Amino acid sequence: MVTLFLCGDVMTGRGVDQIMPHPSAPEIFEPCIRDARKYVTLAELASGPIARTVPPAYIWGDALGELARAAPDARIINLETSVTTCDDCWIDKAINYRMHPDNIACLTAARIDVCVLANNHALDYGYAGLDETLDTLTGAGLKAAGAGRSITEARQPAVIDLPGAHRVLVFALGTRSSGIPPAWEATPNSPGVEFLEDLSPATADKILQRVGRVRCPGDIVVASIHWGSNWAYEVPRAQVHFAHRLIDGGVDLVHGHSSHHPRPIEVYRKKLVLYGCGDFIDDYEGITGFEAFRDDLVLMYLPTVNPHNGELLRLRMVPMRIRRMRLNRAWPEEAAWLRDTVHRASCEFGTAVDLDSEGALVLG
């Protein structure tokens, strides 16, 4: 058995970066907010004072205990920020995330294995920012997937070696629907992300060809996809068909992200499809307008799969609440709200979600 830790968007830039030991210059270039420290102020107005300066492990809070308890064999996040000292942000984007490289310990504190970069913030500070991001991750012993200095590098899977001659292969992909600018697409001669022009069967088959060239018996293949809108529970049929074709062709688990809240879950041909894992770490605390989605409530996804055939054996999801820019174990009523919401959203896929005796979400 192999257990993975998966989550959605880890956004350690902007306000989160400002409470770290080595904050970037606070100037940002958003239409309404020009100082990243404003996001810290909003969080404090909502939940109370936040210490300056917090230790690197602070943002993970109670999640660290859950990780120690679950002891996953591989830990995969969608890192939605540039890790750089570069000051030249991508001028055509309204929102730019940046974390100072000297704060990289906030990721190593959780012993992350793979940072997915095929998303709409990886190049927020341009090609120089991406280059420094890649160097910083490599220097810290973290693997990157979905972005690189060429299309060849961007398409390479991150490989996690496991005991017993097993491996986890992470292929990371991003789509226009998540907000990735088409100009960010990596080419043979320029850096960028692995950008999918569409979700057609032909596109899926090209990915499966690459999977087939590197997969060995005993490997677990994860397709980590940044797709879809920020708010809504409906899953476009194109995403469903694309996920199914990937699994039909040999992918073992689809790890979707981009939405700011958890979206439906499907078990297709005994394999797991997470259509949207939601945010996991961010600085949205205190921002109003989408309270009905409860984006402060997040999930740790801990699927256990059979390494011989990739089939899902069980899925445990630990509910957390972001408070003071830290992950805290959710209260029972919050866990119940998440259970009801994810269950309702997943019903059309024949998936039932329940709570176990410890307050974690499980498949019914």
HELIX and SHEET records of a PDB file:
HELIX    1   1 GLY A   15  GLN A   18  1                                   4    
HELIX    2   2 ARG A   37  SER A   47  1                                  11    
HELIX    3   3 PRO A   56  TRP A   60  5                                   5    
HELIX    4   4 ALA A   63  ALA A   70  1                                   8    
HELIX    5   5 PRO A  101  ASN A  103  5                                   3    
HELIX    6   6 ALA A  105  THR A  108  1                                   4    
HELIX    7   7 GLY A  126  GLY A  139  1                                  14    
HELIX    8   8 ILE A  151  ARG A  155  1                                   5    
HELIX    9   9 PRO A  163  ALA A  165  5                                   3    
HELIX   10  10 ARG A  176  SER A  178  5                                   3    
HELIX   11  11 PRO A  182  TRP A  184  5                                   3    
HELIX   12  12 PRO A  201  VAL A  214  1                                  14    
HELIX   13  13 ARG A  237  ASP A  248  1                                  12    
HELIX   14  14 GLU A  291  PHE A  293  5                                   3    
HELIX   15  15 PRO A  332  SER A  346  1                                  15    
HELIX   16  16 CYS A  347  PHE A  349  5                                   3    
SHEET    1   A 5 LYS A 143  ALA A 145  0                                        
SHEET    2   A 5 VAL A 114  VAL A 116  1                                        
SHEET    3   A 5 ALA A  74  LEU A  79  1                                        
SHEET    4   A 5 VAL A   2  VAL A  10  1                                        
SHEET    5   A 5 ASP A 279  ILE A 281  1                                        
SHEET    1   B 7 LYS A 143  ALA A 145  0                                        
SHEET    2   B 7 VAL A 114  VAL A 116  1                                        
SHEET    3   B 7 ALA A  74  LEU A  79  1                                        
SHEET    4   B 7 VAL A   2  VAL A  10  1                                        
SHEET    5   B 7 LEU A 297  VAL A 305 -1                                        
SHEET    6   B 7 LEU A 312  ARG A 323 -1                                        
SHEET    7   B 7 ARG A 326  ARG A 329 -1                                        
SHEET    1   C 8 LYS A 143  ALA A 145  0                                        
SHEET    2   C 8 VAL A 114  VAL A 116  1                                        
SHEET    3   C 8 ALA A  74  LEU A  79  1                                        
SHEET    4   C 8 VAL A   2  VAL A  10  1                                        
SHEET    5   C 8 LEU A 297  VAL A 305 -1                                        
SHEET    6   C 8 LEU A 312  ARG A 323 -1                                        
SHEET    7   C 8 LEU A 361  LEU A 363 -1                                        
SHEET    8   C 8 VAL A 353  LEU A 355 -1                                        
SHEET    1   D 2 SER A  82  VAL A  83  0                                        
SHEET    2   D 2 ARG A  98  MET A  99  1                                        
SHEET    1   E 2 ALA A 147  GLY A 148  0                                        
SHEET    2   E 2 GLY A 192  VAL A 193 -1                                        
SHEET    1   F 3 ALA A 158  LEU A 162  0                                        
SHEET    2   F 3 HIS A 166  THR A 175 -1                                        
SHEET    3   F 3 PHE A 195  LEU A 196  1                                        
SHEET    1   G 6 ALA A 158  LEU A 162  0                                        
SHEET    2   G 6 HIS A 166  THR A 175 -1                                        
SHEET    3   G 6 ASP A 219  HIS A 226  1                                        
SHEET    4   G 6 LEU A 253  HIS A 257  1                                        
SHEET    5   G 6 LYS A 271  LEU A 274  1                                        
SHEET    6   G 6 ILE A 265  TYR A 268 -1                                        
END                                                                             
